Amino acid sequence: MSLPLNHTLIRQLEDRCFRAWPALDCRTEHGWLQRFSGGYTKRANSINALGSNTQFTLQIKDELEAAYCERNLPPIWRLTPLAPEDVDATLAAQGYRRIDESYIQVASLDDRFAADPVVTIAPAPSPKWLAGFAALSPVAPHHRQTMARMLTAIESPVGFAQVEQAGRLVGFALGVVDGDHVGLFDVLVAPEARRRGLARRLTQSIGAWGCQHGARFAYLQVVATNEAALPLYATLGFKTVYSYAYRVP
């Protein structure tokens, strides 16, 4: 289920997402936020519209993309409802592919979000957490140092959730509290531990942890084709506020 578009709410959620997944370097030009992180994740290396003052012409497009070329990065456009209407069609006409359609969803934190004793949440990632998360994501070896820098740069309160079985970490999730919202990121379950409800338990536990830190709502980003996650999130009350997609050369 989707909610009517609310550009003020969209901008608030965008800002929360940017703070929760901080890029190593940022620049604002012509109403666009450029994020740079050495190529680790699309969202941390993308061009994002900031709202009503966002401008777009072919000259502006070339200016924004030049900063990525200087860093030997592909220019990745992350298009939300805040982007000018002609951007998507212009990029499509120039051969940019549209990929990874995704939803931003929000839920009220109610009694469906209860802490599970199998899930432990720490304020900082242990070396074991970082190694297990990188292996399961997977994160390329040359990006692992960048990953660690980004995760440890998140402003608190932040919670690194894990599930351990037989001495091995088989479940991961990340929670970031920002005001009255807690963001849920990167719920990962090892293949051998799937279909046991661990994704639900991780999600519920992050929500409960967020409540303890003053959050009243949870938000997340989920790829539109994730047929396993979408029904789970729906049962916990998550509704789509808006969608976005990437345009890549």
Disulfide bonds with the S-S distance in Angstrom:
none
